[in-house]
Amino acid sequence: MFKSIFGKNRNSENKNASSSNENDVFNKLEINKESDAFERYYNAGLLSDIDVEYVNEVNQFWNDNYGQTYDPVFNLAFMNFTGKKELNLVPPSVMSNDIVPFFNDPKMRGVYKDKNIYDKLINAKPTRTVENIIKRIYGTYYDKDNNAITSEEAYRRFLTFEELIIKPSNTNNGEGIRKLKIVNSDVFMGDKKVSMTDLEQIYGGHFIVQKLIKQHPIIAAPHPDSVNTLRMVTFRWENEIRHLLTFARFGANNSVQDNAGAGGVCLGVSDSGEFLKVAINEACESFTHHPTTGYEFAKMGSIPNYEAFKEYVIELHKDVLHHDFVSWDIAVGEEGQPIFLEVNLRGATWLYQLAAQRPLFGDLTKDVLKYVHREQNNPESPRRRMLTEQQKKEKKIKKQQREIKTLKNQIDELNKEIDNLKQ
């Protein structure tokens, strides 16, 4: 084993100070030291140990099952975090560029992203979903039964509650979620009183307001201010929907949001529903205690009725026909029941695997990789044709974006010349 002198939590400015011997090792292992992933893992101390023999095994695994090798930096980070030398890990670049577009129809992503149609699209029992109060779609307000109402009526409906949740209807991962409090017939967002016009200016033409969930004490305990959720991943494979893994997401800094991008932490869940003892955040920092409240994760125990949660998301996935790889945001209700919140069709799968401390596809990995590799090289494959069409569109968009950037730079240069001439 090669022991790197990279210490934990060294900042990125020190990265260039690494010895030539270390750089030689990284270059030999074809690790891209300029990538965001390298910097993230490096800063968190997850590249302190470099096992060359393990990297060789990883490369052999990918050659055998996918016909090529990839940057092994994620495998090394996983090894340093968990102590496990897993071969079945799937690097995030492979997931985002190959696997997810292959199993999930990119053209249908926007349909399943809109929270305003979940009540019609996702076949969950009303008592098992968060309760809608009002919706706004293209500037028109609707009640929970999809009857059009005025903005005045929408505002009046708020006043029968003490607290509500407002969120954009067409974003994922907790983006834009805020809590509304109703005091003496006034609506407050934080300390500021807001009108319907204020909400419209903040959220635009598409948003949704929902009843605040009463969550189970076990999931609320680490950070009671946020609605903490389970991110549960399911996969349609050989005509069967399978549960792959679960991790919990806890908010931080008294925020209502629970996602890692807002400062929260992620904690893995075992197959039998027990919470793991070490959480991780988006910067790959590890925590045995919650960073805001100090709650010790080892005290959490397990999710009540966890088998029912797995059965629940598998049933939900049966109605999602265009996407085989799905991540579900599920709340744990006050009585220990699963409550559907949101469906996600992409995600930070590197964080999934680190938080859960397990490979995404587990024992299915080899079969999945071989299948995708075979189909990608089969001109008659319907999935390949769909993916090729999408890649052509994305290539065209990227070309247009590059051209726009070039034109903007040219305009900036011309403006500078004009400014110089005026002086």
C-alpha positions as CSV (number, residue, x, y, z in Angstrom):
1,M,0.0,0.0,0.0
2,F,1.2,3.5,-0.9
3,K,0.7,5.9,2.0
4,S,0.0,9.4,0.8
5,I,1.1,12.4,2.9
6,F,-2.2,14.1,2.1
7,G,-3.6,14.9,5.6
8,K,-7.2,15.3,6.4
9,N,-8.9,18.6,5.7
10,R,-5.9,20.2,4.0
11,N,-7.1,23.0,1.8
12,S,-6.9,23.0,-2.0
13,E,-4.0,25.5,-2.0
14,N,-1.8,22.8,-0.6
15,K,-2.7,20.3,-3.3
16,N,0.1,21.6,-5.6
17,A,2.6,21.1,-2.8
18,S,2.4,17.4,-3.0
19,S,5.7,15.6,-3.7
20,S,6.7,14.5,-7.2
21,N,6.5,10.9,-6.0
22,E,2.8,11.3,-5.1
23,N,2.1,13.0,-8.4
24,D,3.8,10.2,-10.2
25,V,1.5,7.7,-8.4
26,F,-1.6,9.6,-9.2
27,N,-0.6,10.0,-12.9
28,K,0.3,6.3,-13.1
29,L,-3.2,5.4,-11.7
30,E,-4.8,7.8,-14.3
31,I,-6.4,9.9,-11.5
32,N,-7.4,13.3,-12.7
33,K,-6.1,15.7,-10.1
34,E,-8.0,18.7,-11.7
35,S,-11.4,17.2,-11.3
36,D,-14.0,18.4,-8.8
37,A,-14.3,14.9,-7.4
38,F,-10.5,14.7,-6.7
39,E,-10.6,18.0,-4.9
40,R,-13.7,17.1,-2.9
41,Y,-12.2,13.7,-1.7
42,Y,-8.8,15.2,-1.2
43,N,-9.9,18.1,1.0
44,A,-11.9,15.6,3.1
45,G,-8.8,13.4,3.6
46,L,-10.4,10.5,1.6
47,L,-7.3,10.0,-0.5
48,S,-4.9,9.5,2.4
49,D,-4.3,5.8,1.6
50,I,-3.6,4.7,-1.9
51,D,-3.8,1.0,-2.5
52,V,-2.3,0.3,-6.0
53,E,-3.2,-3.4,-5.9
54,Y,-6.8,-2.5,-5.3
55,V,-6.8,0.0,-8.2
56,N,-5.5,-2.7,-10.5
57,E,-8.3,-5.0,-9.4
58,V,-10.8,-2.2,-10.1
59,N,-9.4,-1.6,-13.6
60,Q,-9.6,-5.3,-14.3
61,F,-13.2,-5.4,-13.1
62,W,-14.2,-2.6,-15.5
63,N,-12.3,-4.1,-18.4
64,D,-14.0,-7.4,-17.9
65,N,-17.5,-6.0,-17.5
66,Y,-17.6,-2.8,-19.4
67,G,-14.7,-2.9,-21.9
68,Q,-12.9,0.1,-20.5
69,T,-11.5,1.6,-17.3
70,Y,-12.3,4.8,-15.4
71,D,-10.7,7.2,-13.0
72,P,-10.5,5.1,-9.8
73,V,-10.6,8.1,-7.4
74,F,-14.2,7.3,-6.2
75,N,-13.2,3.7,-5.3
76,L,-10.2,5.1,-3.3
77,A,-12.5,7.6,-1.5
78,F,-15.0,4.9,-0.7
79,M,-12.2,2.7,0.6
80,N,-10.8,5.5,2.8
81,F,-14.3,6.3,4.2
82,T,-15.6,2.8,4.8
83,G,-12.5,0.6,5.0
84,K,-14.1,-1.6,2.3
85,K,-12.4,-2.5,-1.0
86,E,-15.5,-2.7,-3.2
87,L,-15.4,-3.7,-6.8
88,N,-19.1,-3.2,-7.5
89,L,-19.1,0.6,-7.0
90,V,-20.3,2.6,-10.0
91,P,-18.4,5.9,-10.5
92,P,-20.7,9.0,-10.7
93,S,-19.4,9.8,-14.2
94,V,-20.6,6.4,-15.5
95,M,-24.0,6.8,-13.7
96,S,-24.7,10.3,-15.1
97,N,-23.3,9.8,-18.6
98,D,-24.2,6.2,-19.3
99,I,-26.4,4.4,-16.8
100,V,-29.1,6.9,-15.9
101,P,-29.7,8.1,-19.6
102,F,-29.8,4.5,-20.6
103,F,-32.5,3.4,-18.1
104,N,-34.4,6.7,-17.8
105,D,-35.9,8.4,-20.9
106,P,-34.5,11.9,-20.8
107,K,-37.4,13.3,-22.8
108,M,-39.8,12.3,-20.1
109,R,-37.8,13.7,-17.2
110,G,-39.7,17.0,-17.0
111,V,-43.1,15.2,-16.8
112,Y,-42.2,13.4,-13.6
113,K,-40.4,16.4,-12.2
114,D,-43.6,18.5,-11.7
115,K,-44.9,18.3,-8.2
116,N,-48.2,19.9,-9.3
117,I,-49.2,16.7,-11.0
118,Y,-48.0,14.1,-8.5
119,D,-51.6,13.6,-7.2
120,K,-52.5,12.3,-10.6
121,L,-49.3,10.8,-11.8
122,I,-48.1,8.9,-8.7
123,N,-50.6,6.3,-7.5
124,A,-50.3,6.6,-3.8
125,K,-53.2,6.5,-1.3
126,P,-54.3,10.0,-0.2
127,T,-53.4,9.2,3.4
128,R,-49.9,8.3,2.4
129,T,-49.0,11.5,0.5
130,V,-48.4,15.0,1.8
131,E,-51.6,17.0,1.6
132,N,-51.8,19.8,-1.0
133,I,-53.4,23.1,0.0
134,I,-53.1,25.1,-3.2
135,K,-51.2,24.9,-6.5
136,R,-50.1,27.6,-9.0
137,I,-49.6,26.6,-12.6
138,Y,-48.9,29.1,-15.3
139,G,-50.2,31.8,-12.9
140,T,-53.5,30.1,-12.2
141,Y,-54.4,28.9,-8.7
142,Y,-56.0,25.5,-8.0
143,D,-57.3,23.9,-4.9
144,K,-56.4,20.4,-3.8
145,D,-59.1,19.0,-6.1
146,N,-57.7,20.9,-9.1
147,N,-60.6,23.4,-9.2
148,A,-59.4,26.9,-10.3
149,I,-59.6,29.5,-7.6
150,T,-58.6,33.2,-7.2
151,S,-55.5,34.3,-5.5
152,E,-57.7,35.8,-2.8
153,E,-59.3,32.5,-2.2
154,A,-55.9,30.8,-2.2
155,Y,-54.6,33.2,0.5
156,R,-57.7,32.7,2.6
157,R,-57.0,28.9,2.6
158,F,-53.7,29.6,4.3
159,L,-55.3,31.2,7.2
160,T,-56.9,28.0,8.6
161,F,-53.4,26.6,9.4
162,E,-50.6,27.5,11.7
163,E,-47.7,26.3,9.5
164,L,-47.4,25.3,5.9
165,I,-44.6,24.4,3.4
166,I,-44.2,26.2,0.1
167,K,-41.9,25.0,-2.7
168,P,-41.3,25.4,-6.4
169,S,-43.2,22.7,-8.2
170,N,-40.6,22.0,-10.9
171,T,-37.4,21.6,-9.0
172,N,-35.8,18.7,-7.1
173,N,-33.7,18.0,-4.0
174,G,-35.4,20.5,-1.7
175,E,-34.6,23.6,-3.7
176,G,-36.6,26.6,-2.7
177,I,-38.5,25.0,0.2
178,R,-39.6,27.4,2.9
179,K,-41.9,27.3,5.9
180,L,-44.9,29.7,6.1
181,K,-46.3,30.6,9.5
182,I,-49.7,32.1,10.0
183,V,-50.1,34.5,12.9
184,N,-53.3,36.6,13.5
185,S,-54.5,36.2,9.8
186,D,-51.0,37.2,8.5
187,V,-48.6,35.0,6.6
188,F,-44.9,35.1,7.5
189,M,-41.9,33.7,5.7
190,G,-39.2,33.8,8.4
191,D,-39.6,37.1,10.2
192,K,-41.1,38.9,7.1
193,K,-44.9,39.2,6.5
194,V,-45.7,38.2,3.0
195,S,-48.6,38.8,0.7
196,M,-49.7,36.6,-2.2
197,T,-48.0,39.1,-4.5
198,D,-44.8,38.6,-2.6
199,L,-45.0,34.8,-2.9
200,E,-45.7,35.2,-6.7
201,Q,-42.6,37.4,-7.1
202,I,-40.5,34.9,-5.2
203,Y,-41.8,31.7,-6.7
204,G,-43.2,32.8,-10.1
205,G,-46.0,31.0,-11.9
206,H,-45.3,27.5,-10.7
207,F,-45.4,26.5,-7.0
208,I,-47.2,24.4,-4.5
209,V,-48.2,24.9,-0.9
210,Q,-48.6,21.8,1.3
211,K,-49.6,20.9,4.8
212,L,-46.7,20.4,7.2
213,I,-45.9,16.8,7.9
214,K,-45.9,15.5,11.5
215,Q,-42.9,13.2,11.4
216,H,-42.0,10.3,13.6
217,P,-39.9,11.2,16.7
218,I,-37.0,8.9,15.6
219,I,-36.5,10.8,12.3
220,A,-37.1,14.2,13.8
221,A,-34.7,13.8,16.7
222,P,-31.4,14.8,15.1
223,H,-32.8,18.0,13.7
224,P,-36.4,18.8,14.5
225,D,-36.6,22.0,12.5
226,S,-36.4,20.2,9.1
227,V,-38.7,17.6,7.5
228,N,-36.1,14.8,7.5
229,T,-36.6,12.2,4.8
230,L,-35.5,8.9,3.5
231,R,-33.9,8.8,0.0
232,M,-35.0,5.3,-1.2
233,V,-33.7,4.0,-4.5
234,T,-35.5,1.5,-6.7
235,F,-34.6,-0.2,-10.0
236,R,-36.6,-2.0,-12.6
237,W,-34.5,-5.0,-13.7
238,E,-35.6,-8.1,-15.6
239,N,-39.3,-7.1,-15.2
240,E,-39.0,-6.8,-11.4
241,I,-38.7,-3.7,-9.3
242,R,-36.1,-3.9,-6.6
243,H,-35.1,-1.8,-3.7
244,L,-31.4,-0.9,-4.0
245,L,-30.5,1.2,-0.9
246,T,-31.8,3.8,1.5
247,F,-30.2,6.7,3.3
248,A,-31.7,9.4,5.6
249,R,-31.3,13.1,5.0
250,F,-31.2,15.5,8.0
251,G,-31.3,19.3,7.7
252,A,-28.8,21.6,9.6
253,N,-28.5,25.1,10.9
254,N,-32.2,25.2,11.8
255,S,-33.2,25.1,8.1
256,V,-36.4,23.5,6.9
257,Q,-34.5,21.8,4.1
258,D,-33.0,18.4,4.6
259,N,-30.7,18.0,1.5
260,A,-26.9,17.9,1.6
261,G,-26.7,20.9,-0.8
262,A,-28.2,23.1,1.9
263,G,-25.8,22.0,4.6
264,G,-27.5,18.8,5.7
265,V,-26.0,15.4,6.4
266,C,-26.8,11.9,5.0
267,L,-26.9,8.8,7.1
268,G,-27.1,5.3,5.7
269,V,-29.8,2.7,6.5
270,S,-29.2,-1.0,6.6
271,D,-31.3,-3.6,4.8
272,S,-33.2,-4.3,8.0
273,G,-33.8,-0.6,8.7
274,E,-31.1,0.2,11.3
275,F,-29.4,3.6,10.9
276,L,-25.7,3.6,10.5
277,K,-23.5,5.4,13.0
278,V,-21.6,7.8,10.7
279,A,-23.1,10.5,8.5
280,I,-21.5,12.4,5.7
281,N,-22.2,15.8,4.1
282,E,-21.7,17.1,0.5
283,A,-18.0,18.0,1.3
284,C,-17.4,14.4,2.4
285,E,-16.9,15.3,6.0
286,S,-18.0,12.6,8.4
287,F,-20.1,13.0,11.5
288,T,-20.9,10.7,14.5
289,H,-23.0,13.5,15.9
290,H,-25.3,16.0,14.1
291,P,-23.3,19.2,13.3
292,T,-26.0,21.6,14.6
293,T,-27.7,19.8,17.5
294,G,-25.0,17.4,18.6
295,Y,-27.4,14.4,18.5
296,E,-25.5,11.1,18.5
297,F,-26.5,9.0,15.4
298,A,-25.6,5.8,17.2
299,K,-28.7,6.4,19.4
300,M,-31.2,6.4,16.5
301,G,-32.1,2.7,16.4
302,S,-34.1,1.7,13.4
303,I,-37.0,2.8,11.1
304,P,-40.3,1.4,12.3
305,N,-42.0,-1.0,9.8
306,Y,-39.1,-0.7,7.4
307,E,-40.2,-3.6,5.2
308,A,-43.5,-1.6,4.6
309,F,-41.4,1.3,3.4
310,K,-39.6,-0.9,0.8
311,E,-42.8,-2.4,-0.4
312,Y,-44.3,1.1,-0.6
313,V,-41.6,2.5,-3.0
314,I,-41.7,-0.6,-5.1
315,E,-45.4,-0.2,-5.5
316,L,-45.0,3.5,-6.4
317,H,-42.4,2.6,-9.0
318,K,-44.9,0.4,-10.9
319,D,-46.6,3.5,-12.2
320,V,-43.4,5.1,-13.4
321,L,-43.0,3.5,-16.8
322,H,-40.5,5.6,-18.5
323,H,-37.8,5.4,-15.9
324,D,-36.2,2.3,-14.5
325,F,-33.8,4.0,-12.0
326,V,-35.8,6.1,-9.5
327,S,-35.0,7.9,-6.2
328,W,-37.9,8.5,-3.8
329,D,-38.1,11.1,-1.1
330,I,-40.2,9.5,1.6
331,A,-41.1,11.0,5.0
332,V,-41.6,8.9,8.1
333,G,-45.1,9.8,9.4
334,E,-46.0,10.3,13.1
335,E,-47.5,6.8,13.2
336,G,-44.5,5.2,11.5
337,Q,-46.1,5.1,8.0
338,P,-44.3,6.1,4.7
339,I,-45.4,9.4,3.1
340,F,-44.5,10.2,-0.5
341,L,-43.0,13.6,-1.0
342,E,-41.0,13.7,-4.3
343,V,-39.6,11.6,-7.1
344,N,-36.0,12.1,-8.4
345,L,-34.7,10.8,-11.7
346,R,-31.1,11.8,-11.3
347,G,-28.9,12.4,-8.2
348,A,-25.5,12.6,-6.6
349,T,-25.0,8.8,-6.8
350,W,-21.4,9.1,-5.3
351,L,-23.1,10.5,-2.2
352,Y,-25.7,7.7,-2.3
353,Q,-23.0,5.1,-2.1
354,L,-20.8,6.8,0.5
355,A,-23.8,7.5,2.8
356,A,-25.2,4.0,2.5
357,Q,-21.6,2.6,2.6
358,R,-22.5,0.1,-0.2
359,P,-22.4,-0.2,-4.0
360,L,-25.5,1.2,-5.7
361,F,-26.4,-2.0,-7.6
362,G,-24.8,-4.5,-5.2
363,D,-24.6,-8.0,-6.6
364,L,-26.4,-6.9,-9.8
365,T,-23.5,-4.6,-10.8
366,K,-21.8,-7.0,-13.2
367,D,-25.0,-8.0,-15.0
368,V,-26.1,-4.4,-15.3
369,L,-22.8,-3.2,-16.7
370,K,-22.6,-6.1,-19.2
371,Y,-26.2,-5.4,-20.3
372,V,-25.6,-1.7,-20.8
373,H,-22.3,-2.3,-22.7
374,R,-23.9,-4.9,-25.0
375,E,-27.0,-2.7,-25.7
376,Q,-24.9,0.4,-26.4
377,N,-23.1,-1.6,-29.1
378,N,-26.2,-3.0,-30.6
379,P,-27.5,-0.8,-33.5
380,E,-31.0,-2.4,-33.2
381,S,-31.4,-1.6,-29.5
382,P,-34.4,0.7,-28.9
383,R,-32.5,2.2,-25.9
384,R,-29.4,2.9,-27.9
385,R,-31.5,4.7,-30.6
386,M,-33.2,6.8,-27.9
387,L,-29.9,7.6,-26.3
388,T,-28.2,8.5,-29.6
389,E,-31.0,10.9,-30.5
390,Q,-30.7,12.6,-27.1
391,Q,-26.9,12.8,-27.3
392,K,-27.2,14.5,-30.7
393,K,-29.6,17.1,-29.2
394,E,-27.3,17.6,-26.2
395,K,-24.3,17.9,-28.4
396,K,-26.1,20.6,-30.5
397,I,-27.1,22.5,-27.3
398,K,-23.5,22.4,-26.0
399,K,-22.2,23.7,-29.4
400,Q,-24.7,26.6,-29.2
401,Q,-23.7,27.3,-25.6
402,R,-20.0,27.5,-26.7
403,E,-20.9,29.8,-29.6
404,I,-22.9,32.1,-27.2
405,K,-19.9,32.2,-24.8
406,T,-17.6,33.1,-27.6
407,L,-19.9,35.9,-28.8
408,K,-20.2,37.2,-25.3
409,N,-16.4,37.3,-24.9
410,Q,-16.1,39.1,-28.3
411,I,-18.7,41.7,-27.1
412,D,-16.8,42.2,-23.9
413,E,-13.6,42.8,-25.8
414,L,-15.3,45.3,-28.2
415,N,-16.8,47.1,-25.2
416,K,-13.3,47.4,-23.7
417,E,-12.0,48.8,-27.0
418,I,-14.9,51.3,-27.1
419,D,-14.1,52.4,-23.5
420,N,-10.4,52.9,-24.4
421,L,-11.3,55.0,-27.4
422,K,-13.5,57.2,-25.3
423,Q,-10.7,58.0,-22.8
